[in-house]
């Protein structure tokens, strides 16, 4: 049985894929075991291709936890889409932050606790990337 966190993560992946499709891009979720990329996306001419890592928050929190080693997944074509899913009655108010990986790694905050080391990104640090879908260019 999938955990609530896994279901939330998959909801975020499919919401991002749906938004990219709405913008006329070809978006394909990867298998759950793929490291570093949740979605592969291209324009309709297959001239521009991107890998996307989706991080989803369905609570009232203002941050996302990142995978260990996130700072190693940096390239011109690797994008993070950080999603805040709102309650069902407010689903049209879901929030998306579209951040190039090279910019996201500069915003990572590191912390330690009894349970281990954590890396996270906070809304206040990436506000400029809200609804930044233009990063992908035109779908053609």
N, C-alpha and C positions, 0 to 999 in steps of 0.2 A: 504494500500500500504506500502511495506517495505521501510525503509529509506536507504539511501546510506550506512550508517554505518552498518546497519543490513546485507545488502547484502555483504559488505566487510568482516564482521565477518563470515558469512556462507561460503564465498569463502575460507577463511583461514581454517575453519574446514574441508572442503572437500579436500583441498590440503594436509593437514596433514594426513587425513585418506587414501588418495591415496598413499602418500609416505610410510606409514606404510604397506599398502597392497603390494606395490612394494617390500618391505623388507620381505614379507611372513608372516606378522602378520595378525590377524583377528581384524579388526577395525570397530566399530559401532558407528556412531554419536548418541548422545542422543537427547531427545526432547528439543526444544528450551527453555523450562521452567526449565530444570534441573539445580539446583544450584551447582556450583563448578566443574562440569564435562561436557565437550562438546563431548568427545569421550571415549568409553570404549574399551580397547585393551587387547588381550591375545595372547600368542604363540599358535601354532597349537595343542599342547598337553594340553592346558588349565592348565598348571602348574604355569604360571606367568601371573598375571593380573594387569592392571594399569588403573587409571583414568587420563584423560588429560584435562587440561584447555588450550584453544587456545586463544591467543591474536593476533590480526592482525592489521597491519599498511600498508595502501596502499598509503601513501603520502611520501614525502621526509623526514618526521620526523625521529628522532633517538631515540624515546621512545614509550612506550606503557602505557596507563592508566590501572590501575588494579581495579577490583571490590572492593567495600567497604568490609572490613573484610578479604581480601585475606590472611593476615597473620594467620588466623584461619584454613585455608585449607592446613594443612601440614601433610604429612605422607610419609612413605617409598615408597608407591605405587602411589603417586599423583605427576604428572609431568606437567610442563608448557611447551608449545611449542609456542614460540613467532615468528611470521611470518612477513616478509616484502615482500609484493607483488609488483613486478616491473610492468612496463607498458607492454602491450600485446606483443610488439615486443621484449621485454627482459624477457619474462616469464620464460625462462630457467635459469634466474639469481635470482629467488626468493630466499630469505634467511630464514633459519630456525635456531632457537636457542632452544635447548632441555635442559631444566633446572629442576633438582629435586626441588620440592616445598620447601624443607628445605633450599636449597641454595638460591632460589629466594627471600625468605622473608628477607634474610640478605642483599639483594641488593636494597630493596625498598627505594625510596626517597619520603619524605613527603613534601608537600607544601600547602600553604593557599592562597586563592585569595578571591575576593569579591563574587565569585560564590560558594565558599565552600572549603572544604579540599580535596586534591588530593593525591593519591599514584601512583607512576609510577616507571618503570624500564627503564634504558637507555642502549643502545647498548654497549657503552664503558665499562659498568659494567659487562656485561655477554658475552663478546667476546669469552671467553674460552669455551663456550657451543655451539658455531657455529657448525651446522651439527653433533651434539652429539647423533646420533641415536643409537650408541652402548650402550647407557644407558639402552635400553630395552633388551639387550643380543641378543642371537641368536633365531630366530623364530622356529628352529628345523625342 
